[in-house]
Amino acid sequence: MNDLTKQDALELEVANFGPIVEAKIDLRPLTVFVGPSNTGKSYLAILIYALHRFFRAGPYPIMRPITNGSLDDLDLPDDEFNRLPDAEFDRILQALRAWEVENHERNVALSTPVADLLVLPLLRHVDGLFKEVLAEEITRCLGVDGTKDLIRHPGSNNAEVVLQSSGLGEDGNMASFKYALSMAQKGSQLTTAISEAMPLRVAKPPRKYSYSSKLLSWRNDIDRMAGVSEVSDRLANSVLSCILDQISRPAHYLPADRTGIMHAHRVLLGSLLNRASQPGLRQGDPLPDLSGVVADFLKQLIELGDLAERQSNKADALAKRIEQAILTGSVQIKTSAMGYPLFFYKPDGWKNSLPLMNTSSMVSELAPVVLYLRHVVQPGETLIIEEPESHLHPAMQVEFTRQIAALVHAGVRVIVTTHSEWVLEELANIVQRSKLPKARRKEIPHGDFALRSDQVGAWLFKQKLRPKGSVVEEVKLDAETGLYPTDYDAVSAALYNESVSILNRIEDSDAE
């Protein structure tokens, strides 16, 4: 199994963001947000999704604006790269060749001349190019009009988002790479800070691509900008992918209202298409607004028709486990004559399938999870699930929590938002099991479902009156109870006390 562990810390810090006064978390293989409604759990989860989309891996993922323009956009002095002397150009070529020939590791440190001339200028000058791109992606995902709607009110002037990767530098001390986004009423500012000791490592390039060959092809050209620009873009992109590893990979978001969307996606999409094709809208009849996460979910549902015809993902075995352990049946995709995906559920032992809209809410709730694991999510990627307990009996909530642990073991990073004490209690058991030797785990029920405490992070969103909003704190397993301490026990105690009070009054009435 591809058992994910906590590697170099990737921390996310926000202040005055939506309903959140302050939060500082580190992303782990399994990250859990818990707390009352309207405290910002979904806000923070959607922010993480937006960051994934901004930094996602692939060819030129965040360097695309530079590639489409040129390095001139960075306002480097006197066309620095164009004036690169032959001797320096050849020195860079030799360094690239040496790296490509001599290194066979996955991540290899760049030499100083390559880093100084080809990578650091990009990393240190992305601020002006990307501040609006990042802010717009965050507002799109959250479905708000602009950055002004992201700022906590009242009394706040800016919303702050800081993403920092920390690890051991070349000198043995801690080094960091930091992006800080400040969103104000009328704009945003993005700053970058890179520790001098931060190792700049790159992944080996695709088999058919050679940095040195690309650069060499521009050796005798008067304008070497294009060749150097492409090499710089690719190297900087690879450096960022290594530094921000987990958040540079794709993420997939399953919103809380996924059941309703699964039931009504054809009607909703048809309405949107019909209205979009009209020459004008009647006054007072605007197009419905969709947040970016819902729009992305709808788009993914449509694409599932094509994906279903291809080979299933590596995570298909995980999808089957959920079908067997919880659904006791299989989720299916059929394609309409128009090529549109239709979703069905076939209970075990049945000859015919049921349209998803005719199944239980539990099936509709988990069907997207099954379909994403079967056709969309790959190991190493992140799956964000809002309220996994929705429409599930407590026993099934517990079982689904175990299946989430299995996802983490298989290499899928998971983020969940929850209100369920059953989810948290089983999560505590999952962590507690990891303290037993593997041989001893076989002696207890569900011993295969175990995660170490450093693989799991639980964060409690607590309401605060002054300043009004929520603060986010990590909650750790209580050594005595073996549980994650939350306010659920206070609710249980209050209900118990009220029940006792009612019973006492009944007894007093009977005695009269």
Contacts in CASP RR format, 6 or more apart in sequence:
PFRMAT RR
TARGET T0000
AUTHOR 0000-0000-0000
METHOD contacts of the structure
MODEL  1
MNDLTKQDALELEVANFGPIVEAKIDLRPLTVFVGPSNTGKSYLAILIYA
LHRFFRAGPYPIMRPITNGSLDDLDLPDDEFNRLPDAEFDRILQALRAWE
VENHERNVALSTPVADLLVLPLLRHVDGLFKEVLAEEITRCLGVDGTKDL
IRHPGSNNAEVVLQSSGLGEDGNMASFKYALSMAQKGSQLTTAISEAMPL
RVAKPPRKYSYSSKLLSWRNDIDRMAGVSEVSDRLANSVLSCILDQISRP
AHYLPADRTGIMHAHRVLLGSLLNRASQPGLRQGDPLPDLSGVVADFLKQ
LIELGDLAERQSNKADALAKRIEQAILTGSVQIKTSAMGYPLFFYKPDGW
KNSLPLMNTSSMVSELAPVVLYLRHVVQPGETLIIEEPESHLHPAMQVEF
TRQIAALVHAGVRVIVTTHSEWVLEELANIVQRSKLPKARRKEIPHGDFA
LRSDQVGAWLFKQKLRPKGSVVEEVKLDAETGLYPTDYDAVSAALYNESV
SILNRIEDSDAE
1 409 0 8 1.000
1 410 0 8 1.000
1 411 0 8 1.000
2 379 0 8 1.000
2 380 0 8 1.000
2 409 0 8 1.000
2 410 0 8 1.000
2 411 0 8 1.000
3 408 0 8 1.000
3 409 0 8 1.000
3 411 0 8 1.000
4 29 0 8 1.000
4 380 0 8 1.000
4 408 0 8 1.000
4 411 0 8 1.000
4 413 0 8 1.000
4 455 0 8 1.000
5 29 0 8 1.000
5 452 0 8 1.000
5 454 0 8 1.000
5 455 0 8 1.000
6 26 0 8 1.000
6 28 0 8 1.000
6 29 0 8 1.000
6 454 0 8 1.000
6 455 0 8 1.000
7 245 0 8 1.000
8 165 0 8 1.000
8 166 0 8 1.000
8 167 0 8 1.000
8 245 0 8 1.000
9 26 0 8 1.000
9 165 0 8 1.000
9 166 0 8 1.000
9 167 0 8 1.000
10 26 0 8 1.000
10 27 0 8 1.000
10 163 0 8 1.000
10 164 0 8 1.000
10 165 0 8 1.000
10 244 0 8 1.000
10 245 0 8 1.000
10 246 0 8 1.000
10 247 0 8 1.000
11 24 0 8 1.000
11 25 0 8 1.000
11 26 0 8 1.000
11 27 0 8 1.000
11 162 0 8 1.000
11 163 0 8 1.000
11 164 0 8 1.000
11 165 0 8 1.000
11 166 0 8 1.000
12 23 0 8 1.000
12 24 0 8 1.000
12 25 0 8 1.000
12 26 0 8 1.000
12 27 0 8 1.000
12 44 0 8 1.000
12 47 0 8 1.000
12 48 0 8 1.000
12 51 0 8 1.000
12 161 0 8 1.000
12 162 0 8 1.000
12 163 0 8 1.000
13 22 0 8 1.000
13 23 0 8 1.000
13 24 0 8 1.000
13 25 0 8 1.000
13 160 0 8 1.000
13 161 0 8 1.000
13 162 0 8 1.000
13 164 0 8 1.000
14 20 0 8 1.000
14 22 0 8 1.000
14 23 0 8 1.000
14 44 0 8 1.000
14 47 0 8 1.000
14 159 0 8 1.000
14 160 0 8 1.000
14 161 0 8 1.000
14 162 0 8 1.000
15 21 0 8 1.000
15 22 0 8 1.000
15 23 0 8 1.000
15 159 0 8 1.000
15 160 0 8 1.000
16 22 0 8 1.000
16 151 0 8 1.000
16 152 0 8 1.000
16 156 0 8 1.000
16 158 0 8 1.000
16 159 0 8 1.000
16 160 0 8 1.000
17 23 0 8 1.000
17 43 0 8 1.000
17 44 0 8 1.000
17 47 0 8 1.000
17 150 0 8 1.000
17 151 0 8 1.000
17 152 0 8 1.000
17 159 0 8 1.000
17 160 0 8 1.000
17 161 0 8 1.000
18 40 0 8 1.000
18 43 0 8 1.000
18 150 0 8 1.000
18 151 0 8 1.000
18 152 0 8 1.000
18 159 0 8 1.000
19 38 0 8 1.000
19 39 0 8 1.000
19 40 0 8 1.000
19 43 0 8 1.000
19 152 0 8 1.000
19 469 0 8 1.000
19 470 0 8 1.000
20 39 0 8 1.000
20 40 0 8 1.000
20 43 0 8 1.000
20 44 0 8 1.000
20 152 0 8 1.000
20 461 0 8 1.000
20 469 0 8 1.000
20 470 0 8 1.000
20 471 0 8 1.000
20 472 0 8 1.000
21 152 0 8 1.000
21 464 0 8 1.000
21 467 0 8 1.000
21 468 0 8 1.000
21 469 0 8 1.000
21 470 0 8 1.000
21 471 0 8 1.000
22 471 0 8 1.000
22 472 0 8 1.000
23 44 0 8 1.000
23 459 0 8 1.000
23 471 0 8 1.000
23 472 0 8 1.000
24 472 0 8 1.000
25 31 0 8 1.000
25 44 0 8 1.000
25 457 0 8 1.000
25 459 0 8 1.000
25 472 0 8 1.000
25 474 0 8 1.000
27 48 0 8 1.000
27 246 0 8 1.000
27 247 0 8 1.000
27 413 0 8 1.000
27 415 0 8 1.000
28 454 0 8 1.000
28 455 0 8 1.000
28 456 0 8 1.000
28 457 0 8 1.000
29 408 0 8 1.000
29 411 0 8 1.000
29 413 0 8 1.000
29 414 0 8 1.000
29 451 0 8 1.000
29 455 0 8 1.000
29 456 0 8 1.000
30 404 0 8 1.000
30 405 0 8 1.000
30 408 0 8 1.000
30 413 0 8 1.000
30 414 0 8 1.000
30 415 0 8 1.000
30 416 0 8 1.000
30 427 0 8 1.000
30 451 0 8 1.000
30 455 0 8 1.000
30 456 0 8 1.000
30 457 0 8 1.000
31 413 0 8 1.000
31 414 0 8 1.000
31 415 0 8 1.000
31 416 0 8 1.000
31 456 0 8 1.000
31 457 0 8 1.000
31 459 0 8 1.000
32 415 0 8 1.000
32 416 0 8 1.000
32 417 0 8 1.000
32 418 0 8 1.000
32 423 0 8 1.000
32 424 0 8 1.000
32 427 0 8 1.000
32 456 0 8 1.000
32 457 0 8 1.000
32 458 0 8 1.000
32 459 0 8 1.000
33 41 0 8 1.000
33 44 0 8 1.000
33 45 0 8 1.000
33 415 0 8 1.000
33 416 0 8 1.000
33 417 0 8 1.000
33 418 0 8 1.000
33 459 0 8 1.000
33 461 0 8 1.000
34 41 0 8 1.000
34 417 0 8 1.000
34 418 0 8 1.000
34 419 0 8 1.000
34 424 0 8 1.000
34 458 0 8 1.000
34 459 0 8 1.000
34 460 0 8 1.000
34 461 0 8 1.000
34 475 0 8 1.000
34 484 0 8 1.000
34 486 0 8 1.000
35 41 0 8 1.000
35 419 0 8 1.000
35 460 0 8 1.000
35 461 0 8 1.000
35 462 0 8 1.000
35 486 0 8 1.000
35 487 0 8 1.000
36 419 0 8 1.000
36 461 0 8 1.000
36 463 0 8 1.000
36 487 0 8 1.000
37 419 0 8 1.000
39 461 0 8 1.000
39 462 0 8 1.000
39 463 0 8 1.000
39 469 0 8 1.000
39 470 0 8 1.000
40 461 0 8 1.000
40 470 0 8 1.000
41 417 0 8 1.000
41 461 0 8 1.000
42 256 0 8 1.000
42 386 0 8 1.000
42 417 0 8 1.000
43 142 0 8 1.000
44 472 0 8 1.000
45 253 0 8 1.000
45 384 0 8 1.000
45 386 0 8 1.000
45 415 0 8 1.000
45 417 0 8 1.000
46 141 0 8 1.000
46 142 0 8 1.000
46 253 0 8 1.000
46 291 0 8 1.000
46 293 0 8 1.000
47 138 0 8 1.000
47 141 0 8 1.000
47 142 0 8 1.000
47 161 0 8 1.000
48 247 0 8 1.000
48 251 0 8 1.000
48 382 0 8 1.000
48 384 0 8 1.000
48 415 0 8 1.000
49 141 0 8 1.000
49 251 0 8 1.000
49 253 0 8 1.000
49 293 0 8 1.000
49 384 0 8 1.000
50 134 0 8 1.000
50 137 0 8 1.000
50 138 0 8 1.000
50 140 0 8 1.000
50 141 0 8 1.000
50 142 0 8 1.000
51 163 0 8 1.000
51 247 0 8 1.000
52 247 0 8 1.000
52 248 0 8 1.000
52 249 0 8 1.000
52 250 0 8 1.000
52 251 0 8 1.000
52 382 0 8 1.000
53 137 0 8 1.000
53 141 0 8 1.000
53 251 0 8 1.000
54 62 0 8 1.000
54 130 0 8 1.000
54 133 0 8 1.000
54 134 0 8 1.000
54 137 0 8 1.000
55 61 0 8 1.000
55 62 0 8 1.000
55 240 0 8 1.000
55 244 0 8 1.000
55 247 0 8 1.000
55 248 0 8 1.000
56 248 0 8 1.000
56 249 0 8 1.000
56 250 0 8 1.000
56 251 0 8 1.000
57 241 0 8 1.000
57 248 0 8 1.000
57 249 0 8 1.000
57 250 0 8 1.000
58 237 0 8 1.000
58 241 0 8 1.000
59 237 0 8 1.000
60 67 0 8 1.000
60 233 0 8 1.000
60 234 0 8 1.000
60 237 0 8 1.000
61 237 0 8 1.000
61 241 0 8 1.000
61 248 0 8 1.000
62 126 0 8 1.000
62 130 0 8 1.000
62 237 0 8 1.000
62 240 0 8 1.000
63 122 0 8 1.000
63 233 0 8 1.000
63 234 0 8 1.000
63 236 0 8 1.000
63 237 0 8 1.000
65 73 0 8 1.000
65 129 0 8 1.000
65 130 0 8 1.000
65 133 0 8 1.000
66 73 0 8 1.000
66 74 0 8 1.000
66 122 0 8 1.000
66 126 0 8 1.000
66 129 0 8 1.000
66 229 0 8 1.000
66 233 0 8 1.000
67 229 0 8 1.000
67 230 0 8 1.000
67 233 0 8 1.000
70 225 0 8 1.000
70 226 0 8 1.000
70 229 0 8 1.000
71 81 0 8 1.000
71 121 0 8 1.000
71 122 0 8 1.000
71 225 0 8 1.000
71 228 0 8 1.000
71 229 0 8 1.000
71 232 0 8 1.000
72 79 0 8 1.000
72 225 0 8 1.000
73 129 0 8 1.000
74 121 0 8 1.000
74 122 0 8 1.000
74 125 0 8 1.000
74 129 0 8 1.000
75 125 0 8 1.000
76 121 0 8 1.000
76 125 0 8 1.000
79 225 0 8 1.000
80 121 0 8 1.000
81 117 0 8 1.000
81 224 0 8 1.000
81 225 0 8 1.000
81 228 0 8 1.000
81 229 0 8 1.000
81 232 0 8 1.000
82 223 0 8 1.000
82 224 0 8 1.000
82 225 0 8 1.000
84 92 0 8 1.000
84 117 0 8 1.000
84 224 0 8 1.000
84 228 0 8 1.000
88 113 0 8 1.000
88 117 0 8 1.000
89 215 0 8 1.000
89 219 0 8 1.000
89 224 0 8 1.000
91 113 0 8 1.000
92 113 0 8 1.000
92 114 0 8 1.000
92 117 0 8 1.000
92 118 0 8 1.000
92 215 0 8 1.000
93 212 0 8 1.000
93 215 0 8 1.000
93 216 0 8 1.000
93 219 0 8 1.000
95 111 0 8 1.000
95 113 0 8 1.000
95 114 0 8 1.000
96 114 0 8 1.000
96 211 0 8 1.000
96 212 0 8 1.000
96 215 0 8 1.000
96 231 0 8 1.000
97 212 0 8 1.000
98 111 0 8 1.000
99 108 0 8 1.000
99 110 0 8 1.000
99 111 0 8 1.000
99 114 0 8 1.000
99 211 0 8 1.000
100 205 0 8 1.000
100 210 0 8 1.000
100 211 0 8 1.000
100 212 0 8 1.000
103 204 0 8 1.000
104 204 0 8 1.000
105 204 0 8 1.000
106 203 0 8 1.000
106 204 0 8 1.000
107 201 0 8 1.000
107 202 0 8 1.000
107 203 0 8 1.000
107 242 0 8 1.000
108 201 0 8 1.000
108 202 0 8 1.000
108 204 0 8 1.000
109 170 0 8 1.000
109 199 0 8 1.000
109 200 0 8 1.000
109 201 0 8 1.000
110 119 0 8 1.000
110 200 0 8 1.000
110 201 0 8 1.000
110 202 0 8 1.000
110 235 0 8 1.000
110 239 0 8 1.000
114 235 0 8 1.000
115 200 0 8 1.000
118 228 0 8 1.000
118 231 0 8 1.000
118 232 0 8 1.000
118 235 0 8 1.000
118 236 0 8 1.000
119 200 0 8 1.000
119 232 0 8 1.000
119 235 0 8 1.000
119 236 0 8 1.000
119 239 0 8 1.000
120 194 0 8 1.000
120 200 0 8 1.000
121 232 0 8 1.000
122 232 0 8 1.000
122 233 0 8 1.000
122 236 0 8 1.000
123 192 0 8 1.000
123 194 0 8 1.000
123 236 0 8 1.000
123 239 0 8 1.000
123 240 0 8 1.000
124 192 0 8 1.000
124 194 0 8 1.000
126 190 0 8 1.000
126 192 0 8 1.000
127 189 0 8 1.000
127 190 0 8 1.000
127 191 0 8 1.000
127 192 0 8 1.000
128 190 0 8 1.000
130 190 0 8 1.000
131 181 0 8 1.000
131 188 0 8 1.000
131 189 0 8 1.000
131 190 0 8 1.000
132 187 0 8 1.000
132 188 0 8 1.000
134 181 0 8 1.000
134 188 0 8 1.000
134 190 0 8 1.000
135 146 0 8 1.000
135 147 0 8 1.000
135 181 0 8 1.000
135 183 0 8 1.000
135 187 0 8 1.000
135 188 0 8 1.000
138 147 0 8 1.000
138 150 0 8 1.000
138 161 0 8 1.000
138 183 0 8 1.000
139 145 0 8 1.000
139 146 0 8 1.000
139 147 0 8 1.000
139 149 0 8 1.000
139 150 0 8 1.000
140 292 0 8 1.000
141 291 0 8 1.000
141 292 0 8 1.000
141 293 0 8 1.000
141 296 0 8 1.000
142 150 0 8 1.000
142 291 0 8 1.000
142 292 0 8 1.000
143 289 0 8 1.000
143 290 0 8 1.000
143 291 0 8 1.000
143 292 0 8 1.000
144 150 0 8 1.000
147 159 0 8 1.000
147 183 0 8 1.000
147 184 0 8 1.000
147 185 0 8 1.000
147 187 0 8 1.000
147 188 0 8 1.000
148 184 0 8 1.000
148 185 0 8 1.000
148 186 0 8 1.000
150 159 0 8 1.000
150 183 0 8 1.000
151 157 0 8 1.000
151 158 0 8 1.000
151 159 0 8 1.000
151 183 0 8 1.000
151 184 0 8 1.000
151 185 0 8 1.000
152 159 0 8 1.000
152 467 0 8 1.000
152 469 0 8 1.000
154 468 0 8 1.000
155 467 0 8 1.000
157 184 0 8 1.000
157 185 0 8 1.000
158 182 0 8 1.000
158 183 0 8 1.000
158 184 0 8 1.000
159 182 0 8 1.000
159 183 0 8 1.000
160 180 0 8 1.000
160 181 0 8 1.000
160 182 0 8 1.000
160 183 0 8 1.000
161 180 0 8 1.000
161 181 0 8 1.000
161 183 0 8 1.000
162 178 0 8 1.000
162 179 0 8 1.000
162 180 0 8 1.000
162 181 0 8 1.000
163 178 0 8 1.000
163 179 0 8 1.000
163 180 0 8 1.000
163 244 0 8 1.000
163 247 0 8 1.000
164 176 0 8 1.000
164 177 0 8 1.000
164 178 0 8 1.000
164 179 0 8 1.000
165 176 0 8 1.000
165 177 0 8 1.000
165 178 0 8 1.000
165 243 0 8 1.000
165 244 0 8 1.000
165 245 0 8 1.000
166 174 0 8 1.000
166 175 0 8 1.000
166 176 0 8 1.000
167 174 0 8 1.000
167 175 0 8 1.000
167 176 0 8 1.000
168 174 0 8 1.000
168 175 0 8 1.000
169 175 0 8 1.000
169 195 0 8 1.000
169 197 0 8 1.000
169 198 0 8 1.000
169 199 0 8 1.000
170 197 0 8 1.000
170 199 0 8 1.000
171 197 0 8 1.000
172 197 0 8 1.000
173 197 0 8 1.000
175 195 0 8 1.000
175 196 0 8 1.000
175 197 0 8 1.000
175 198 0 8 1.000
175 199 0 8 1.000
176 193 0 8 1.000
176 195 0 8 1.000
176 198 0 8 1.000
177 192 0 8 1.000
177 193 0 8 1.000
177 194 0 8 1.000
177 195 0 8 1.000
177 198 0 8 1.000
177 243 0 8 1.000
177 244 0 8 1.000
178 192 0 8 1.000
178 193 0 8 1.000
178 194 0 8 1.000
179 190 0 8 1.000
179 191 0 8 1.000
179 192 0 8 1.000
180 190 0 8 1.000
180 191 0 8 1.000
180 192 0 8 1.000
180 193 0 8 1.000
181 188 0 8 1.000
181 189 0 8 1.000
181 190 0 8 1.000
182 188 0 8 1.000
182 189 0 8 1.000
182 190 0 8 1.000
182 191 0 8 1.000
198 243 0 8 1.000
200 239 0 8 1.000
200 243 0 8 1.000
201 239 0 8 1.000
201 242 0 8 1.000
201 243 0 8 1.000
202 235 0 8 1.000
202 238 0 8 1.000
202 239 0 8 1.000
202 242 0 8 1.000
203 238 0 8 1.000
203 241 0 8 1.000
203 242 0 8 1.000
205 211 0 8 1.000
205 234 0 8 1.000
205 238 0 8 1.000
209 234 0 8 1.000
211 231 0 8 1.000
211 234 0 8 1.000
211 235 0 8 1.000
214 227 0 8 1.000
214 230 0 8 1.000
214 231 0 8 1.000
215 227 0 8 1.000
215 228 0 8 1.000
215 231 0 8 1.000
217 227 0 8 1.000
218 224 0 8 1.000
218 226 0 8 1.000
218 227 0 8 1.000
218 228 0 8 1.000
240 248 0 8 1.000
241 248 0 8 1.000
246 380 0 8 1.000
246 382 0 8 1.000
246 413 0 8 1.000
249 380 0 8 1.000
249 381 0 8 1.000
249 382 0 8 1.000
250 378 0 8 1.000
250 381 0 8 1.000
250 382 0 8 1.000
251 381 0 8 1.000
251 382 0 8 1.000
251 383 0 8 1.000
251 384 0 8 1.000
252 300 0 8 1.000
252 372 0 8 1.000
252 376 0 8 1.000
252 377 0 8 1.000
252 381 0 8 1.000
252 382 0 8 1.000
252 383 0 8 1.000
252 384 0 8 1.000
253 293 0 8 1.000
253 296 0 8 1.000
253 297 0 8 1.000
253 384 0 8 1.000
253 386 0 8 1.000
254 297 0 8 1.000
254 368 0 8 1.000
254 369 0 8 1.000
254 372 0 8 1.000
254 383 0 8 1.000
254 384 0 8 1.000
254 385 0 8 1.000
254 386 0 8 1.000
255 261 0 8 1.000
255 291 0 8 1.000
255 293 0 8 1.000
255 294 0 8 1.000
255 297 0 8 1.000
255 386 0 8 1.000
256 386 0 8 1.000
256 387 0 8 1.000
256 390 0 8 1.000
256 417 0 8 1.000
257 294 0 8 1.000
258 297 0 8 1.000
258 365 0 8 1.000
258 368 0 8 1.000
258 386 0 8 1.000
259 361 0 8 1.000
259 364 0 8 1.000
259 365 0 8 1.000
259 390 0 8 1.000
259 391 0 8 1.000
260 364 0 8 1.000
261 268 0 8 1.000
261 294 0 8 1.000
261 297 0 8 1.000
261 298 0 8 1.000
261 301 0 8 1.000
262 301 0 8 1.000
262 343 0 8 1.000
262 356 0 8 1.000
262 364 0 8 1.000
262 367 0 8 1.000
262 368 0 8 1.000
263 356 0 8 1.000
263 357 0 8 1.000
263 364 0 8 1.000
265 298 0 8 1.000
265 301 0 8 1.000
266 340 0 8 1.000
268 298 0 8 1.000
269 298 0 8 1.000
269 302 0 8 1.000
271 288 0 8 1.000
272 287 0 8 1.000
272 288 0 8 1.000
275 281 0 8 1.000
275 287 0 8 1.000
276 287 0 8 1.000
281 287 0 8 1.000
290 298 0 8 1.000
297 368 0 8 1.000
300 372 0 8 1.000
300 376 0 8 1.000
301 341 0 8 1.000
301 368 0 8 1.000
302 340 0 8 1.000
302 341 0 8 1.000
304 333 0 8 1.000
304 341 0 8 1.000
304 371 0 8 1.000
304 375 0 8 1.000
304 376 0 8 1.000
305 333 0 8 1.000
305 335 0 8 1.000
305 339 0 8 1.000
305 340 0 8 1.000
305 341 0 8 1.000
307 375 0 8 1.000
307 376 0 8 1.000
308 333 0 8 1.000
308 335 0 8 1.000
308 341 0 8 1.000
308 375 0 8 1.000
309 335 0 8 1.000
310 375 0 8 1.000
312 319 0 8 1.000
312 374 0 8 1.000
312 375 0 8 1.000
313 373 0 8 1.000
313 374 0 8 1.000
313 375 0 8 1.000
313 376 0 8 1.000
313 377 0 8 1.000
313 378 0 8 1.000
314 378 0 8 1.000
314 379 0 8 1.000
314 410 0 8 1.000
315 373 0 8 1.000
315 374 0 8 1.000
315 377 0 8 1.000
315 378 0 8 1.000
315 379 0 8 1.000
315 407 0 8 1.000
315 410 0 8 1.000
315 412 0 8 1.000
316 373 0 8 1.000
316 374 0 8 1.000
317 410 0 8 1.000
318 373 0 8 1.000
318 403 0 8 1.000
318 406 0 8 1.000
318 407 0 8 1.000
318 410 0 8 1.000
318 412 0 8 1.000
319 331 0 8 1.000
319 369 0 8 1.000
319 370 0 8 1.000
319 371 0 8 1.000
319 373 0 8 1.000
319 374 0 8 1.000
321 403 0 8 1.000
321 406 0 8 1.000
322 366 0 8 1.000
322 369 0 8 1.000
322 370 0 8 1.000
322 373 0 8 1.000
322 400 0 8 1.000
322 403 0 8 1.000
323 329 0 8 1.000
323 330 0 8 1.000
323 331 0 8 1.000
323 370 0 8 1.000
325 399 0 8 1.000
325 402 0 8 1.000
325 403 0 8 1.000
326 362 0 8 1.000
326 366 0 8 1.000
326 392 0 8 1.000
326 396 0 8 1.000
326 399 0 8 1.000
326 400 0 8 1.000
326 403 0 8 1.000
327 345 0 8 1.000
327 362 0 8 1.000
327 363 0 8 1.000
327 366 0 8 1.000
327 370 0 8 1.000
328 347 0 8 1.000
328 348 0 8 1.000
329 345 0 8 1.000
329 346 0 8 1.000
329 347 0 8 1.000
329 348 0 8 1.000
330 345 0 8 1.000
330 346 0 8 1.000
330 348 0 8 1.000
331 343 0 8 1.000
331 344 0 8 1.000
331 345 0 8 1.000
331 356 0 8 1.000
331 363 0 8 1.000
331 366 0 8 1.000
331 367 0 8 1.000
331 370 0 8 1.000
331 371 0 8 1.000
331 374 0 8 1.000
332 343 0 8 1.000
332 344 0 8 1.000
332 345 0 8 1.000
332 346 0 8 1.000
332 353 0 8 1.000
333 341 0 8 1.000
333 342 0 8 1.000
333 343 0 8 1.000
333 344 0 8 1.000
333 371 0 8 1.000
334 341 0 8 1.000
334 342 0 8 1.000
334 344 0 8 1.000
335 341 0 8 1.000
335 342 0 8 1.000
336 342 0 8 1.000
342 355 0 8 1.000
343 355 0 8 1.000
343 356 0 8 1.000
343 367 0 8 1.000
343 371 0 8 1.000
344 353 0 8 1.000
344 354 0 8 1.000
344 355 0 8 1.000
344 356 0 8 1.000
345 353 0 8 1.000
345 354 0 8 1.000
345 356 0 8 1.000
345 359 0 8 1.000
345 363 0 8 1.000
345 367 0 8 1.000
346 352 0 8 1.000
346 353 0 8 1.000
346 354 0 8 1.000
347 354 0 8 1.000
356 363 0 8 1.000
356 364 0 8 1.000
356 367 0 8 1.000
357 364 0 8 1.000
360 391 0 8 1.000
361 391 0 8 1.000
362 391 0 8 1.000
362 392 0 8 1.000
362 393 0 8 1.000
362 396 0 8 1.000
364 391 0 8 1.000
365 390 0 8 1.000
365 391 0 8 1.000
365 392 0 8 1.000
366 392 0 8 1.000
366 400 0 8 1.000
369 385 0 8 1.000
372 383 0 8 1.000
373 383 0 8 1.000
373 407 0 8 1.000
373 412 0 8 1.000
377 383 0 8 1.000
377 412 0 8 1.000
378 412 0 8 1.000
379 410 0 8 1.000
379 411 0 8 1.000
379 412 0 8 1.000
380 411 0 8 1.000
380 412 0 8 1.000
380 413 0 8 1.000
381 412 0 8 1.000
381 413 0 8 1.000
382 412 0 8 1.000
382 413 0 8 1.000
382 414 0 8 1.000
382 415 0 8 1.000
383 407 0 8 1.000
383 412 0 8 1.000
383 413 0 8 1.000
383 414 0 8 1.000
383 415 0 8 1.000
384 414 0 8 1.000
384 415 0 8 1.000
384 416 0 8 1.000
385 404 0 8 1.000
385 414 0 8 1.000
385 415 0 8 1.000
385 416 0 8 1.000
385 417 0 8 1.000
386 416 0 8 1.000
386 417 0 8 1.000
387 416 0 8 1.000
387 417 0 8 1.000
387 418 0 8 1.000
387 419 0 8 1.000
387 420 0 8 1.000
388 397 0 8 1.000
388 400 0 8 1.000
388 401 0 8 1.000
388 404 0 8 1.000
388 416 0 8 1.000
388 418 0 8 1.000
388 420 0 8 1.000
388 423 0 8 1.000
389 397 0 8 1.000
389 400 0 8 1.000
389 418 0 8 1.000
389 419 0 8 1.000
389 420 0 8 1.000
389 422 0 8 1.000
389 423 0 8 1.000
392 400 0 8 1.000
394 422 0 8 1.000
397 420 0 8 1.000
397 422 0 8 1.000
397 423 0 8 1.000
397 426 0 8 1.000
398 422 0 8 1.000
398 423 0 8 1.000
398 425 0 8 1.000
398 426 0 8 1.000
400 423 0 8 1.000
401 422 0 8 1.000
401 423 0 8 1.000
401 426 0 8 1.000
401 427 0 8 1.000
401 430 0 8 1.000
402 426 0 8 1.000
402 430 0 8 1.000
402 446 0 8 1.000
402 449 0 8 1.000
404 414 0 8 1.000
404 416 0 8 1.000
405 427 0 8 1.000
405 430 0 8 1.000
405 449 0 8 1.000
405 450 0 8 1.000
405 451 0 8 1.000
406 448 0 8 1.000
406 449 0 8 1.000
407 414 0 8 1.000
408 414 0 8 1.000
408 451 0 8 1.000
408 455 0 8 1.000
409 451 0 8 1.000
416 423 0 8 1.000
418 424 0 8 1.000
421 486 0 8 1.000
421 488 0 8 1.000
424 458 0 8 1.000
424 483 0 8 1.000
424 484 0 8 1.000
424 486 0 8 1.000
424 488 0 8 1.000
425 483 0 8 1.000
427 456 0 8 1.000
427 458 0 8 1.000
427 484 0 8 1.000
428 477 0 8 1.000
428 482 0 8 1.000
428 483 0 8 1.000
428 484 0 8 1.000
429 446 0 8 1.000
430 449 0 8 1.000
430 450 0 8 1.000
430 451 0 8 1.000
430 456 0 8 1.000
431 450 0 8 1.000
431 451 0 8 1.000
431 452 0 8 1.000
431 453 0 8 1.000
431 456 0 8 1.000
431 477 0 8 1.000
432 477 0 8 1.000
432 482 0 8 1.000
433 441 0 8 1.000
433 444 0 8 1.000
433 446 0 8 1.000
433 447 0 8 1.000
433 449 0 8 1.000
433 450 0 8 1.000
434 450 0 8 1.000
434 451 0 8 1.000
434 452 0 8 1.000
434 453 0 8 1.000
436 444 0 8 1.000
436 450 0 8 1.000
441 447 0 8 1.000
441 448 0 8 1.000
441 450 0 8 1.000
453 476 0 8 1.000
453 477 0 8 1.000
457 474 0 8 1.000
458 474 0 8 1.000
458 475 0 8 1.000
458 476 0 8 1.000
458 484 0 8 1.000
459 472 0 8 1.000
459 473 0 8 1.000
459 474 0 8 1.000
459 475 0 8 1.000
460 472 0 8 1.000
460 473 0 8 1.000
460 474 0 8 1.000
460 475 0 8 1.000
460 486 0 8 1.000
461 470 0 8 1.000
461 471 0 8 1.000
461 472 0 8 1.000
462 470 0 8 1.000
462 471 0 8 1.000
462 472 0 8 1.000
462 473 0 8 1.000
463 469 0 8 1.000
463 470 0 8 1.000
464 470 0 8 1.000
464 471 0 8 1.000
475 484 0 8 1.000
475 485 0 8 1.000
475 486 0 8 1.000
476 484 0 8 1.000
477 483 0 8 1.000
477 484 0 8 1.000
478 484 0 8 1.000
478 485 0 8 1.000
END
